[in-house]
Amino acid sequence: MAQERPEVPRDEWRPFLDDLTRQYEGSDVTIEVLDPSSGDLYQAEKLPLAYIEYDDKDDIFSVGVGGRDPRYPVVLRHGIEHPRKILADTVSAETPRVFDVVDGEGTETIITIHRHAA
């Protein structure tokens, strides 16, 4: 699946992720980790997006969900240390926004941002 998505150049990660946060803050997000050694695991399923970021100093990709209303009062953070690449799809208004983050060990994390109905 990841091979089908174009790769985001590393020098564009910060602005790309900042833009995603601005566009989709509050939208539902699903985080799925595909780990060859332990199998597939959902870290979050349709929780509101708080932020998506890349910290180049610590070399960590982070996505935060929740923290926006009484239903999800705490921000839960999923971090990926030493990401190797980010693969992002091209989208239309009718489809969810999906991208993959691959770490140095080959573990793939799929982030799906579900669009709110207009």
Short mmCIF file of the C-alpha atoms (twelve columns), coordinates in Angstrom:
data_MODEL
# 
_entry.id   MODEL 
# 
loop_
_atom_site.group_PDB 
_atom_site.id 
_atom_site.type_symbol 
_atom_site.label_atom_id 
_atom_site.label_alt_id 
_atom_site.label_comp_id 
_atom_site.label_asym_id 
_atom_site.label_seq_id 
_atom_site.Cartn_x 
_atom_site.Cartn_y 
_atom_site.Cartn_z 
_atom_site.pdbx_PDB_model_num 
ATOM 1   C CA . MET A 1   0.000   0.000  0.000  1 
ATOM 2   C CA . ALA A 2   2.719   2.502  0.960  1 
ATOM 3   C CA . GLN A 3   4.526   2.127  -2.373 1 
ATOM 4   C CA . GLU A 4   1.537   3.676  -4.188 1 
ATOM 5   C CA . ARG A 5   1.801   6.996  -2.347 1 
ATOM 6   C CA . PRO A 6   4.301   9.686  -3.399 1 
ATOM 7   C CA . GLU A 7   7.042   10.479 -0.883 1 
ATOM 8   C CA . VAL A 8   7.134   13.896 0.813  1 
ATOM 9   C CA . PRO A 9   10.709  15.289 0.705  1 
ATOM 10  C CA . ARG A 10  12.247  15.493 4.201  1 
ATOM 11  C CA . ASP A 11  12.827  19.260 3.948  1 
ATOM 12  C CA . GLU A 12  9.061   19.703 3.432  1 
ATOM 13  C CA . TRP A 13  7.901   17.591 6.413  1 
ATOM 14  C CA . ARG A 14  7.387   20.472 8.849  1 
ATOM 15  C CA . PRO A 15  5.368   22.738 6.522  1 
ATOM 16  C CA . PHE A 16  3.433   19.736 5.151  1 
ATOM 17  C CA . LEU A 17  2.421   18.578 8.642  1 
ATOM 18  C CA . ASP A 18  1.715   22.123 9.880  1 
ATOM 19  C CA . ASP A 19  -0.601  22.569 6.892  1 
ATOM 20  C CA . LEU A 20  -2.368  19.266 7.654  1 
ATOM 21  C CA . THR A 21  -2.939  20.395 11.242 1 
ATOM 22  C CA . ARG A 22  -4.422  23.723 10.091 1 
ATOM 23  C CA . GLN A 23  -6.689  22.059 7.520  1 
ATOM 24  C CA . TYR A 24  -7.909  19.112 9.565  1 
ATOM 25  C CA . GLU A 25  -7.743  20.083 13.249 1 
ATOM 26  C CA . GLY A 26  -10.758 18.502 14.956 1 
ATOM 27  C CA . SER A 27  -11.374 15.971 12.151 1 
ATOM 28  C CA . ASP A 28  -11.523 12.317 13.122 1 
ATOM 29  C CA . VAL A 29  -8.243  10.420 12.841 1 
ATOM 30  C CA . THR A 30  -7.406  6.721  12.805 1 
ATOM 31  C CA . ILE A 31  -3.843  5.571  13.569 1 
ATOM 32  C CA . GLU A 32  -2.858  2.028  12.592 1 
ATOM 33  C CA . VAL A 33  0.606   0.552  13.157 1 
ATOM 34  C CA . LEU A 34  1.754   -2.241 10.821 1 
ATOM 35  C CA . ASP A 35  4.600   -3.923 12.685 1 
ATOM 36  C CA . PRO A 36  6.155   -6.972 10.985 1 
ATOM 37  C CA . SER A 37  7.134   -8.503 14.351 1 
ATOM 38  C CA . SER A 38  3.962   -7.917 16.390 1 
ATOM 39  C CA . GLY A 39  1.251   -7.501 13.729 1 
ATOM 40  C CA . ASP A 40  -1.248  -4.745 12.982 1 
ATOM 41  C CA . LEU A 41  -2.545  -2.616 15.851 1 
ATOM 42  C CA . TYR A 42  -4.932  0.360  16.035 1 
ATOM 43  C CA . GLN A 43  -3.555  3.103  18.295 1 
ATOM 44  C CA . ALA A 44  -6.591  5.358  17.812 1 
ATOM 45  C CA . GLU A 45  -9.827  5.010  15.912 1 
ATOM 46  C CA . LYS A 46  -11.772 8.091  14.812 1 
ATOM 47  C CA . LEU A 47  -10.568 10.442 17.550 1 
ATOM 48  C CA . PRO A 48  -10.419 14.235 16.935 1 
ATOM 49  C CA . LEU A 49  -7.098  15.520 15.581 1 
ATOM 50  C CA . ALA A 50  -5.206  17.890 17.879 1 
ATOM 51  C CA . TYR A 51  -1.972  18.174 15.870 1 
ATOM 52  C CA . ILE A 52  0.505   16.472 13.553 1 
ATOM 53  C CA . GLU A 53  4.144   17.551 13.717 1 
ATOM 54  C CA . TYR A 54  7.752   16.692 13.054 1 
ATOM 55  C CA . ASP A 55  10.491  17.775 15.470 1 
ATOM 56  C CA . ASP A 56  13.730  17.741 13.502 1 
ATOM 57  C CA . LYS A 57  15.854  18.413 16.608 1 
ATOM 58  C CA . ASP A 58  14.727  15.169 18.293 1 
ATOM 59  C CA . ASP A 59  13.934  13.453 14.959 1 
ATOM 60  C CA . ILE A 60  10.418  12.433 15.998 1 
ATOM 61  C CA . PHE A 61  7.088   12.494 14.179 1 
ATOM 62  C CA . SER A 62  4.057   12.992 16.444 1 
ATOM 63  C CA . VAL A 63  0.310   12.936 16.047 1 
ATOM 64  C CA . GLY A 64  -1.933  14.074 18.899 1 
ATOM 65  C CA . VAL A 65  -5.611  13.199 19.175 1 
ATOM 66  C CA . GLY A 66  -8.314  14.261 21.630 1 
ATOM 67  C CA . GLY A 67  -8.121  17.166 24.059 1 
ATOM 68  C CA . ARG A 68  -10.798 19.222 22.313 1 
ATOM 69  C CA . ASP A 69  -14.000 18.512 24.222 1 
ATOM 70  C CA . PRO A 70  -15.338 16.797 27.363 1 
ATOM 71  C CA . ARG A 71  -15.703 13.510 25.481 1 
ATOM 72  C CA . TYR A 72  -11.913 13.367 24.851 1 
ATOM 73  C CA . PRO A 73  -10.439 15.795 27.414 1 
ATOM 74  C CA . VAL A 74  -6.815  14.592 27.203 1 
ATOM 75  C CA . VAL A 75  -4.488  14.740 24.203 1 
ATOM 76  C CA . LEU A 76  -3.121  11.297 23.441 1 
ATOM 77  C CA . ARG A 77  0.188   11.394 21.573 1 
ATOM 78  C CA . HIS A 78  1.573   8.775  19.193 1 
ATOM 79  C CA . GLY A 79  5.262   9.264  18.398 1 
ATOM 80  C CA . ILE A 80  7.501   7.708  15.780 1 
ATOM 81  C CA . GLU A 81  11.214  8.050  16.479 1 
ATOM 82  C CA . HIS A 82  13.633  8.457  13.580 1 
ATOM 83  C CA . PRO A 83  11.098  8.405  10.748 1 
ATOM 84  C CA . ARG A 84  12.672  7.403  7.465  1 
ATOM 85  C CA . LYS A 85  9.961   8.610  5.094  1 
ATOM 86  C CA . ILE A 86  6.473   10.051 4.848  1 
ATOM 87  C CA . LEU A 87  4.281   8.916  1.973  1 
ATOM 88  C CA . ALA A 88  1.177   10.987 1.239  1 
ATOM 89  C CA . ASP A 89  -1.720  10.390 -1.093 1 
ATOM 90  C CA . THR A 90  -3.293  12.843 -3.460 1 
ATOM 91  C CA . VAL A 91  -6.894  13.391 -2.475 1 
ATOM 92  C CA . SER A 92  -10.210 14.626 -3.718 1 
ATOM 93  C CA . ALA A 93  -12.906 16.282 -1.653 1 
ATOM 94  C CA . GLU A 94  -14.775 12.976 -1.284 1 
ATOM 95  C CA . THR A 95  -11.936 10.814 0.063  1 
ATOM 96  C CA . PRO A 96  -10.185 10.589 3.429  1 
ATOM 97  C CA . ARG A 97  -6.645  11.962 3.663  1 
ATOM 98  C CA . VAL A 98  -4.235  9.058  4.163  1 
ATOM 99  C CA . PHE A 99  -0.482  9.007  4.656  1 
ATOM 100 C CA . ASP A 100 2.144   6.572  5.894  1 
ATOM 101 C CA . VAL A 101 5.129   7.164  8.139  1 
ATOM 102 C CA . VAL A 102 7.890   4.549  7.953  1 
ATOM 103 C CA . ASP A 103 10.481  4.360  10.726 1 
ATOM 104 C CA . GLY A 104 14.091  3.200  10.536 1 
ATOM 105 C CA . GLU A 105 13.134  -0.386 11.341 1 
ATOM 106 C CA . GLY A 106 10.522  -0.576 8.580  1 
ATOM 107 C CA . THR A 107 7.458   -0.307 10.816 1 
ATOM 108 C CA . GLU A 108 4.710   1.522  8.949  1 
ATOM 109 C CA . THR A 109 2.138   3.761  10.628 1 
ATOM 110 C CA . ILE A 110 -0.948  4.647  8.595  1 
ATOM 111 C CA . ILE A 111 -2.686  7.902  9.523  1 
ATOM 112 C CA . THR A 112 -6.190  8.355  8.096  1 
ATOM 113 C CA . ILE A 113 -7.914  11.729 8.455  1 
ATOM 114 C CA . HIS A 114 -11.661 11.327 7.943  1 
ATOM 115 C CA . ARG A 115 -13.321 14.345 6.387  1 
ATOM 116 C CA . HIS A 116 -16.374 15.813 8.069  1 
ATOM 117 C CA . ALA A 117 -19.535 15.870 5.992  1 
ATOM 118 C CA . ALA A 118 -20.102 19.263 4.413  1 
# 
